């Protein structure tokens, strides 16, 4: 079972992605754009250009999980590509910050 534990590392992909990408395409982005291992015990978070959708990709022992959230009215607060952040946002507490959806803005 896939768990969002407190020690889970969360890696946001800052640039918007084409949401037609599914597991294989997003895993390739993790390797090529982020330089990380898609099979690691962490999650990778992606957003679309309008910042009203988010996908979360994670590996669990024998397969990938792909979670999707669509916001009806709000927009995601998303780290800009030029913002200085640690490479990973550590812990489960970081996930609601990028998936919570509030008024427009960038971190």
The first five atom37 places (N, CA, C, CB, O) and aatype in JSON, in Angstrom:
{
  "aatype": [20, 20, 20, 20, 20, 20, 20, 20, 20, 20, 20, 20, 20, 20, 20, 20, 20, 20, 20, 20, 20, 20, 20, 20, 20, 20, 20, 20, 20, 20, 20, 20, 20, 20, 20, 20, 20, 20, 20, 20, 20, 20, 20, 20, 20, 20, 20, 20, 20, 20, 20, 20, 20, 20, 20, 20, 20, 20, 20, 20, 20, 20, 20, 20, 20, 20, 20, 20, 20, 20, 20, 20, 20, 20, 20, 20, 20, 20, 20, 20, 20, 20, 20, 20, 20, 20, 20, 20, 20, 20, 20, 20, 20, 20, 20, 20, 20, 20, 20, 20, 20, 20, 20, 20, 20, 20, 20],
  "atom_mask": [
    [1, 1, 1, 1, 1],
    [1, 1, 1, 1, 1],
    [1, 1, 1, 1, 1],
    [1, 1, 1, 1, 1],
    [1, 1, 1, 1, 1],
    [1, 1, 1, 1, 1],
    [1, 1, 1, 1, 1],
    [1, 1, 1, 1, 1],
    [1, 1, 1, 1, 1],
    [1, 1, 1, 1, 1],
    [1, 1, 1, 1, 1],
    [1, 1, 1, 1, 1],
    [1, 1, 1, 1, 1],
    [1, 1, 1, 1, 1],
    [1, 1, 1, 1, 1],
    [1, 1, 1, 1, 1],
    [1, 1, 1, 1, 1],
    [1, 1, 1, 1, 1],
    [1, 1, 1, 1, 1],
    [1, 1, 1, 1, 1],
    [1, 1, 1, 1, 1],
    [1, 1, 1, 1, 1],
    [1, 1, 1, 1, 1],
    [1, 1, 1, 1, 1],
    [1, 1, 1, 1, 1],
    [1, 1, 1, 1, 1],
    [1, 1, 1, 1, 1],
    [1, 1, 1, 1, 1],
    [1, 1, 1, 1, 1],
    [1, 1, 1, 1, 1],
    [1, 1, 1, 1, 1],
    [1, 1, 1, 1, 1],
    [1, 1, 1, 1, 1],
    [1, 1, 1, 1, 1],
    [1, 1, 1, 1, 1],
    [1, 1, 1, 1, 1],
    [1, 1, 1, 1, 1],
    [1, 1, 1, 1, 1],
    [1, 1, 1, 1, 1],
    [1, 1, 1, 1, 1],
    [1, 1, 1, 1, 1],
    [1, 1, 1, 1, 1],
    [1, 1, 1, 1, 1],
    [1, 1, 1, 1, 1],
    [1, 1, 1, 1, 1],
    [1, 1, 1, 1, 1],
    [1, 1, 1, 1, 1],
    [1, 1, 1, 1, 1],
    [1, 1, 1, 1, 1],
    [1, 1, 1, 1, 1],
    [1, 1, 1, 1, 1],
    [1, 1, 1, 1, 1],
    [1, 1, 1, 1, 1],
    [1, 1, 1, 1, 1],
    [1, 1, 1, 1, 1],
    [1, 1, 1, 1, 1],
    [1, 1, 1, 1, 1],
    [1, 1, 1, 1, 1],
    [1, 1, 1, 1, 1],
    [1, 1, 1, 1, 1],
    [1, 1, 1, 1, 1],
    [1, 1, 1, 1, 1],
    [1, 1, 1, 1, 1],
    [1, 1, 1, 1, 1],
    [1, 1, 1, 1, 1],
    [1, 1, 1, 1, 1],
    [1, 1, 1, 1, 1],
    [1, 1, 1, 1, 1],
    [1, 1, 1, 1, 1],
    [1, 1, 1, 1, 1],
    [1, 1, 1, 1, 1],
    [1, 1, 1, 1, 1],
    [1, 1, 1, 1, 1],
    [1, 1, 1, 1, 1],
    [1, 1, 1, 1, 1],
    [1, 1, 1, 1, 1],
    [1, 1, 1, 1, 1],
    [1, 1, 1, 1, 1],
    [1, 1, 1, 1, 1],
    [1, 1, 1, 1, 1],
    [1, 1, 1, 1, 1],
    [1, 1, 1, 1, 1],
    [1, 1, 1, 1, 1],
    [1, 1, 1, 1, 1],
    [1, 1, 1, 1, 1],
    [1, 1, 1, 1, 1],
    [1, 1, 1, 1, 1],
    [1, 1, 1, 1, 1],
    [1, 1, 1, 1, 1],
    [1, 1, 1, 1, 1],
    [1, 1, 1, 1, 1],
    [1, 1, 1, 1, 1],
    [1, 1, 1, 1, 1],
    [1, 1, 1, 1, 1],
    [1, 1, 1, 1, 1],
    [1, 1, 1, 1, 1],
    [1, 1, 1, 1, 1],
    [1, 1, 1, 1, 1],
    [1, 1, 1, 1, 1],
    [1, 1, 1, 1, 1],
    [1, 1, 1, 1, 1],
    [1, 1, 1, 1, 1],
    [1, 1, 1, 1, 1],
    [1, 1, 1, 1, 1],
    [1, 1, 1, 1, 1],
    [1, 1, 1, 1, 1],
    [1, 1, 1, 1, 1]
  ],
  "atom_positions": [
    [[0.83, -1.18, 0.0], [0.0, 0.0, 0.0], [0.88, 1.25, 0.0], [-0.95, 0.0, 1.21], [1.86, 1.32, 0.74]],
    [[0.54, 2.2, -0.81], [1.27, 3.46, -0.92], [0.91, 4.36, 0.26], [0.97, 4.16, -2.27], [-0.27, 4.59, 0.52]],
    [[1.91, 4.86, 0.96], [1.65, 5.7, 2.14], [2.35, 7.05, 2.01], [2.12, 4.99, 3.42], [3.47, 7.15, 1.5]],
    [[1.67, 8.08, 2.47], [2.26, 9.4, 2.54], [2.76, 9.61, 3.96], [1.23, 10.51, 2.13], [2.15, 10.34, 4.74]],
    [[3.88, 8.97, 4.29], [4.46, 9.06, 5.63], [5.11, 10.42, 5.85], [5.48, 7.94, 5.84], [5.38, 11.16, 4.9]],
    [[5.36, 10.71, 7.11], [5.98, 12.0, 7.46], [7.39, 12.13, 6.89], [6.01, 12.16, 8.97], [7.81, 13.24, 6.55]],
    [[8.11, 11.04, 6.77], [9.46, 11.08, 6.24], [9.55, 11.04, 4.72], [10.25, 9.96, 6.8], [10.65, 11.03, 4.17]],
    [[8.43, 11.0, 4.05], [8.4, 10.9, 2.6], [8.95, 12.17, 1.96], [6.97, 10.64, 2.1], [8.57, 13.28, 2.34]],
    [[9.84, 12.01, 0.98], [10.38, 13.15, 0.25], [9.45, 13.48, -0.91], [11.83, 12.87, -0.26], [8.95, 12.59, -1.59]],
    [[9.24, 14.78, -1.13], [8.36, 15.27, -2.18], [9.19, 16.15, -3.11], [7.13, 16.06, -1.59], [9.78, 17.14, -2.68]],
    [[9.22, 15.79, -4.4], [9.98, 16.54, -5.38], [9.04, 17.18, -6.39], [11.0, 15.63, -6.1], [8.43, 16.47, -7.19]],
    [[8.89, 18.5, -6.37], [8.04, 19.15, -7.38], [8.79, 19.36, -8.68], [7.52, 20.51, -6.86], [9.96, 19.73, -8.67]],
    [[8.14, 19.11, -9.79], [8.67, 19.46, -11.11], [8.12, 20.85, -11.38], [8.24, 18.39, -12.25], [6.92, 21.02, -11.58]],
    [[8.98, 21.84, -11.4], [8.52, 23.24, -11.41], [7.9, 23.69, -12.73], [9.67, 24.13, -11.1], [6.93, 24.46, -12.72]],
    [[8.42, 23.22, -13.83], [7.87, 23.63, -15.13], [6.55, 22.9, -15.38], [8.89, 23.34, -16.27], [6.41, 21.74, -14.97]],
    [[5.6, 23.54, -16.03], [4.34, 22.85, -16.35], [4.6, 21.67, -17.29], [3.33, 23.83, -17.0], [5.53, 21.7, -18.1]],
    [[3.77, 20.64, -17.15], [3.92, 19.46, -18.01], [2.64, 19.25, -18.82], [4.25, 18.21, -17.17], [1.56, 19.71, -18.44]],
    [[2.79, 18.54, -19.91], [1.67, 18.14, -20.75], [0.9, 17.05, -20.0], [2.15, 17.64, -22.16], [1.46, 15.98, -19.74]],
    [[-0.35, 17.29, -19.64], [-1.09, 16.34, -18.83], [-1.59, 15.13, -19.61], [-2.25, 17.03, -18.2], [-2.29, 14.29, -19.05]],
    [[-1.24, 15.04, -20.89], [-1.49, 13.79, -21.61], [-0.46, 12.75, -21.23], [-1.48, 14.03, -23.13], [-0.66, 11.56, -21.48]],
    [[0.66, 13.18, -20.6], [1.66, 12.23, -20.13], [1.07, 11.38, -19.03], [2.93, 12.96, -19.64], [0.33, 11.87, -18.17]],
    [[1.4, 10.11, -19.07], [0.96, 9.2, -18.02], [2.19, 8.67, -17.29], [0.1, 8.03, -18.61], [3.22, 9.35, -17.24]],
    [[2.1, 7.51, -16.73], [3.16, 6.99, -15.87], [4.52, 6.93, -16.58], [2.79, 5.6, -15.36], [5.5, 7.43, -16.05]],
    [[4.58, 6.34, -17.75], [5.87, 6.2, -18.45], [6.48, 7.55, -18.8], [5.68, 5.38, -19.71], [7.69, 7.74, -18.61]],
    [[5.68, 8.47, -19.29], [6.19, 9.79, -19.65], [6.65, 10.59, -18.44], [5.13, 10.57, -20.4], [7.67, 11.26, -18.49]],
    [[5.89, 10.51, -17.35], [6.27, 11.23, -16.14], [7.52, 10.61, -15.51], [5.12, 11.23, -15.13], [8.38, 11.33, -15.0]],
    [[7.63, 9.28, -15.54], [8.83, 8.62, -15.02], [10.07, 9.03, -15.83], [8.66, 7.08, -15.05], [11.15, 9.2, -15.27]],
    [[9.9, 9.18, -17.14], [11.01, 9.64, -17.98], [11.39, 11.07, -17.61], [10.63, 9.56, -19.47], [12.58, 11.4, -17.59]],
    [[10.41, 11.93, -17.32], [10.7, 13.3, -16.88], [11.46, 13.31, -15.57], [9.4, 14.1, -16.74], [12.38, 14.12, -15.38]],
    [[11.1, 12.43, -14.67], [11.81, 12.34, -13.38], [13.29, 12.05, -13.64], [11.18, 11.24, -12.48], [14.16, 12.67, -13.02]],
    [[13.56, 11.11, -14.53], [14.95, 10.75, -14.83], [15.68, 11.85, -15.58], [14.99, 9.47, -15.63], [16.8, 12.21, -15.22]],
    [[15.05, 12.4, -16.62], [15.74, 13.33, -17.51], [15.77, 14.76, -16.97], [15.08, 13.32, -18.85], [16.84, 15.38, -16.97]],
    [[14.65, 15.28, -16.52], [14.59, 16.68, -16.1], [15.05, 16.87, -14.65], [13.17, 17.21, -16.26], [15.73, 17.84, -14.33]],
    [[14.67, 15.94, -13.78], [15.04, 16.08, -12.37], [16.32, 15.34, -12.03], [13.92, 15.59, -11.5], [16.93, 15.62, -11.0]],
    [[16.72, 14.39, -12.87], [17.92, 13.61, -12.6], [17.78, 12.69, -11.4], [19.09, 14.53, -12.39], [18.75, 12.44, -10.68]],
    [[16.56, 12.19, -11.18], [16.27, 11.35, -10.02], [15.77, 9.98, -10.46], [15.23, 12.03, -9.11], [15.47, 9.76, -11.63]],
    [[15.69, 9.08, -9.5], [15.25, 7.71, -9.76], [13.75, 7.59, -9.53], [16.02, 6.72, -8.86], [13.31, 7.76, -8.39]],
    [[12.95, 7.31, -10.55], [11.5, 7.2, -10.36], [11.08, 6.03, -9.48], [10.82, 7.08, -11.7], [9.93, 5.97, -9.04]],
    [[12.01, 5.09, -9.22], [11.7, 3.94, -8.37], [12.08, 4.17, -6.91], [12.42, 2.71, -8.9], [11.97, 3.25, -6.09]],
    [[12.52, 5.37, -6.58], [12.9, 5.69, -5.2], [11.65, 5.81, -4.32], [13.72, 7.0, -5.15], [10.54, 5.97, -4.82]],
    [[11.87, 5.73, -3.02], [10.76, 5.83, -2.06], [10.43, 7.29, -1.77], [11.11, 5.09, -0.74], [10.67, 7.79, -0.68]],
    [[9.89, 7.96, -2.78], [9.49, 9.36, -2.66], [8.39, 9.61, -3.7], [10.71, 10.34, -2.87], [8.04, 8.71, -4.46]],
    [[7.86, 10.83, -3.74], [6.85, 11.16, -4.73], [7.31, 12.36, -5.55], [5.48, 11.44, -4.06], [8.07, 13.2, -5.07]],
    [[6.83, 12.41, -6.77], [7.14, 13.49, -7.7], [5.82, 14.15, -8.08], [7.9, 12.95, -8.97], [4.85, 13.48, -8.42]],
    [[5.8, 15.48, -8.0], [4.56, 16.23, -8.18], [4.68, 17.09, -9.43], [4.25, 17.1, -6.94], [5.68, 17.79, -9.63]],
    [[3.64, 17.05, -10.28], [3.62, 17.76, -11.55], [2.35, 18.61, -11.64], [3.7, 16.78, -12.75], [1.32, 18.25, -11.07]],
    [[2.43, 19.72, -12.35], [1.26, 20.57, -12.55], [1.15, 20.95, -14.03], [1.34, 21.85, -11.67], [2.12, 20.88, -14.78]],
    [[-0.06, 21.36, -14.41], [-0.26, 21.84, -15.77], [0.0, 23.35, -15.83], [-1.69, 21.51, -16.27], [0.27, 23.98, -14.81]],
    [[-0.08, 23.92, -17.01], [0.21, 25.34, -17.2], [-0.78, 26.25, -16.47], [0.21, 25.67, -18.67], [-0.38, 27.28, -15.93]],
    [[-2.04, 25.88, -16.45], [-3.06, 26.71, -15.79], [-3.06, 26.56, -14.28], [-4.43, 26.36, -16.33], [-3.77, 27.29, -13.58]],
    [[-2.28, 25.62, -13.78], [-2.15, 25.36, -12.34], [-3.47, 25.01, -11.67], [-1.55, 26.57, -11.66], [-3.72, 25.37, -10.52]],
    [[-4.31, 24.31, -12.41], [-5.57, 23.85, -11.82], [-5.62, 22.31, -11.73], [-6.77, 24.36, -12.65], [-6.65, 21.74, -11.36]],
    [[-4.52, 21.67, -12.08], [-4.43, 20.2, -11.98], [-3.05, 19.83, -11.46], [-4.7, 19.52, -13.36], [-2.06, 20.51, -11.71]],
    [[-3.02, 18.72, -10.73], [-1.76, 18.22, -10.21], [-1.76, 16.7, -10.32], [-1.54, 18.68, -8.73], [-2.78, 16.05, -10.09]],
    [[-0.59, 16.15, -10.68], [-0.39, 14.7, -10.69], [0.74, 14.38, -9.73], [-0.07, 14.18, -12.14], [1.74, 15.09, -9.66]],
    [[0.56, 13.28, -9.0], [1.56, 12.81, -8.05], [1.94, 11.4, -8.46], [1.03, 12.85, -6.56], [1.09, 10.51, -8.55]],
    [[3.23, 11.19, -8.72], [3.75, 9.89, -9.15], [4.61, 9.3, -8.04], [4.57, 10.03, -10.46], [5.48, 9.97, -7.49]],
    [[4.34, 8.04, -7.72], [5.14, 7.37, -6.7], [5.26, 5.89, -7.0], [4.52, 7.57, -5.32], [4.41, 5.31, -7.67]],
    [[6.33, 5.29, -6.5], [6.6, 3.86, -6.69], [6.32, 3.13, -5.38], [8.07, 3.61, -7.15], [6.68, 3.62, -4.31]],
    [[5.68, 1.97, -5.47], [5.39, 1.16, -4.29], [5.72, -0.29, -4.58], [3.92, 1.31, -3.86], [4.9, -0.99, -5.18]],
    [[6.86, -0.75, -4.18], [7.34, -2.13, -4.29], [7.16, -2.81, -5.63], [6.69, -2.93, -3.27], [8.14, -3.31, -6.18]],
    [[5.97, -2.86, -6.17], [5.76, -3.6, -7.42], [4.99, -2.83, -8.48], [5.04, -4.88, -7.13], [4.52, -3.42, -9.45]],
    [[4.86, -1.53, -8.31], [4.16, -0.75, -9.32], [4.08, 0.72, -8.96], [2.78, -1.3, -9.52], [4.35, 1.13, -7.83]],
    [[3.7, 1.52, -9.95], [3.56, 2.96, -9.77], [2.15, 3.31, -9.31], [3.89, 3.71, -11.06], [1.18, 2.63, -9.63]],
    [[2.06, 4.4, -8.55], [0.8, 5.05, -8.23], [0.79, 6.37, -8.99], [0.61, 5.28, -6.67], [1.8, 7.06, -9.05]],
    [[-0.34, 6.71, -9.57], [-0.5, 8.02, -10.22], [-1.78, 8.62, -9.69], [-0.53, 7.9, -11.78], [-2.88, 8.12, -9.96]],
    [[-1.65, 9.71, -8.95], [-2.8, 10.4, -8.37], [-3.03, 11.68, -9.16], [-2.57, 10.71, -6.85], [-2.08, 12.34, -9.58]],
    [[-4.29, 12.05, -9.35], [-4.65, 13.25, -10.09], [-5.65, 14.05, -9.28], [-5.22, 12.91, -11.48], [-6.6, 13.49, -8.73]],
    [[-5.43, 15.36, -9.2], [-6.4, 16.25, -8.57], [-6.71, 17.37, -9.54], [-5.88, 16.81, -7.21], [-5.8, 17.97, -10.12]],
    [[-8.01, 17.66, -9.71], [-8.45, 18.76, -10.57], [-9.19, 19.76, -9.7], [-9.36, 18.25, -11.74], [-10.16, 19.41, -9.02]],
    [[-8.74, 21.01, -9.72], [-9.4, 22.06, -8.97], [-10.45, 22.72, -9.86], [-8.38, 23.12, -8.45], [-10.18, 23.02, -11.02]],
    [[-11.62, 22.93, -9.33], [-12.7, 23.51, -10.12], [-12.63, 25.04, -10.18], [-14.04, 23.09, -9.54], [-12.93, 25.62, -11.22]],
    [[-12.24, 25.69, -9.08], [-12.23, 27.15, -9.06], [-10.87, 27.74, -8.71], [-13.26, 27.64, -8.09], [-10.45, 28.71, -9.33]],
    [[-10.2, 27.17, -7.74], [-8.93, 27.72, -7.28], [-7.78, 27.34, -8.2], [-8.65, 27.26, -5.86], [-7.95, 26.56, -9.14]],
    [[-6.63, 27.89, -7.9], [-5.39, 27.56, -8.61], [-4.37, 27.12, -7.57], [-4.87, 28.78, -9.44], [-4.44, 27.51, -6.41]],
    [[-3.42, 26.3, -8.01], [-2.36, 25.82, -7.14], [-1.34, 26.92, -6.89], [-1.69, 24.6, -7.75], [-1.03, 27.71, -7.78]],
    [[-0.83, 26.96, -5.7], [0.34, 27.78, -5.43], [1.54, 26.9, -5.75], [0.38, 28.31, -3.93], [1.72, 25.85, -5.12]],
    [[2.33, 27.3, -6.71], [3.38, 26.45, -7.24], [4.71, 27.17, -7.21], [3.05, 26.0, -8.66], [4.75, 28.36, -7.51]],
    [[5.79, 26.5, -6.86], [7.11, 27.17, -6.87], [7.5, 27.57, -8.28], [8.19, 26.24, -6.26], [7.41, 26.77, -9.22]],
    [[7.93, 28.81, -8.43], [8.35, 29.26, -9.75], [9.67, 28.6, -10.11], [8.48, 30.81, -9.8], [10.36, 28.07, -9.25]],
    [[10.01, 28.64, -11.38], [11.23, 27.99, -11.83], [12.48, 28.72, -11.35], [11.25, 27.91, -13.35], [13.56, 28.15, -11.34]],
    [[12.33, 29.99, -10.95], [13.5, 30.75, -10.49], [13.57, 30.83, -8.97], [13.46, 32.14, -11.06], [14.57, 31.31, -8.43]],
    [[12.55, 30.38, -8.26], [12.58, 30.42, -6.8], [13.66, 29.49, -6.27], [11.2, 30.03, -6.21], [13.9, 28.41, -6.82]],
    [[14.31, 29.91, -5.21], [15.34, 29.09, -4.6], [14.69, 28.22, -3.53], [16.49, 29.98, -3.99], [14.18, 28.72, -2.52]],
    [[14.7, 26.93, -3.78], [14.12, 25.95, -2.86], [15.11, 24.82, -2.69], [12.76, 25.42, -3.38], [15.97, 24.61, -3.54]],
    [[15.0, 24.09, -1.59], [15.78, 22.85, -1.52], [15.31, 21.92, -2.63], [15.65, 22.16, -0.12], [14.17, 22.03, -3.08]],
    [[16.16, 21.02, -3.08], [15.79, 20.14, -4.19], [14.53, 19.35, -3.88], [16.93, 19.2, -4.53], [13.71, 19.11, -4.76]],
    [[14.38, 18.94, -2.63], [13.16, 18.24, -2.25], [12.49, 19.0, -1.13], [13.46, 16.79, -1.83], [13.15, 19.63, -0.3]],
    [[11.18, 18.93, -1.11], [10.43, 19.44, 0.02], [10.2, 18.22, 0.9], [9.05, 20.14, -0.41], [9.54, 17.27, 0.49]],
    [[10.75, 18.24, 2.09], [10.73, 17.04, 2.91], [9.43, 16.9, 3.67], [11.88, 17.05, 3.87], [8.88, 17.87, 4.18]],
    [[8.96, 15.68, 3.74], [7.85, 15.34, 4.61], [6.48, 15.46, 3.98], [7.9, 16.19, 5.79], [6.28, 16.14, 2.97]],
    [[5.58, 14.79, 4.62], [4.19, 14.75, 4.19], [3.56, 16.14, 4.26], [3.4, 13.77, 5.03], [2.64, 16.43, 3.5]],
    [[4.04, 17.0, 5.16], [3.48, 18.33, 5.32], [3.66, 19.18, 4.06], [4.12, 19.03, 6.5], [2.9, 20.12, 3.85]],
    [[4.65, 18.87, 3.23], [4.89, 19.64, 2.02], [3.83, 19.38, 0.95], [6.26, 19.33, 1.47], [3.54, 20.27, 0.15]],
    [[3.26, 18.19, 0.92], [2.33, 17.84, -0.13], [1.07, 18.71, -0.15], [1.93, 16.4, 0.02], [0.67, 19.14, -1.23]],
    [[0.44, 19.0, 0.97], [-0.73, 19.89, 0.91], [-0.4, 21.29, 0.41], [-1.35, 19.98, 2.27], [-1.28, 21.96, -0.14]],
    [[0.82, 21.74, 0.59], [1.18, 23.07, 0.1], [1.11, 23.15, -1.41], [2.58, 23.43, 0.56], [0.76, 24.2, -1.95]],
    [[1.42, 22.07, -2.11], [1.37, 22.12, -3.57], [0.1, 21.51, -4.13], [2.57, 21.41, -4.15], [-0.18, 21.7, -5.32]],
    [[-0.68, 20.8, -3.34], [-1.91, 20.22, -3.86], [-3.16, 20.86, -3.29], [-1.93, 18.74, -3.58], [-4.27, 20.5, -3.67]],
    [[-3.0, 21.81, -2.37], [-4.14, 22.37, -1.65], [-5.01, 23.3, -2.45], [-3.65, 23.07, -0.47], [-6.21, 23.35, -2.21]],
    [[-4.47, 24.03, -3.37], [-5.25, 24.94, -4.2], [-5.79, 26.11, -3.42], [-6.38, 24.2, -4.82], [-6.65, 25.97, -2.55]],
    [[-5.27, 27.27, -3.74], [-5.74, 28.52, -3.18], [-5.72, 29.54, -4.29], [-4.88, 28.98, -1.97], [-5.63, 29.19, -5.47]],
    [[-5.8, 30.8, -3.93], [-5.79, 31.82, -4.97], [-4.46, 31.81, -5.72], [-6.06, 33.2, -4.37], [-3.47, 31.25, -5.24]],
    [[-4.44, 32.44, -6.88], [-3.25, 32.42, -7.73], [-2.06, 32.96, -6.99], [-3.48, 33.22, -8.98], [-2.17, 33.86, -6.15]],
    [[-0.92, 32.41, -7.31], [0.31, 32.87, -6.71], [1.41, 31.86, -6.95], [0.13, 33.12, -5.23], [1.17, 30.73, -7.37]],
    [[2.62, 32.3, -6.66], [3.78, 31.44, -6.8], [4.59, 31.55, -5.54], [4.64, 31.81, -8.05], [4.6, 32.58, -4.87]],
    [[5.27, 30.47, -5.22], [6.14, 30.44, -4.05], [7.5, 30.92, -4.46], [6.21, 29.04, -3.43], [8.41, 30.98, -3.62]]
  ]
}
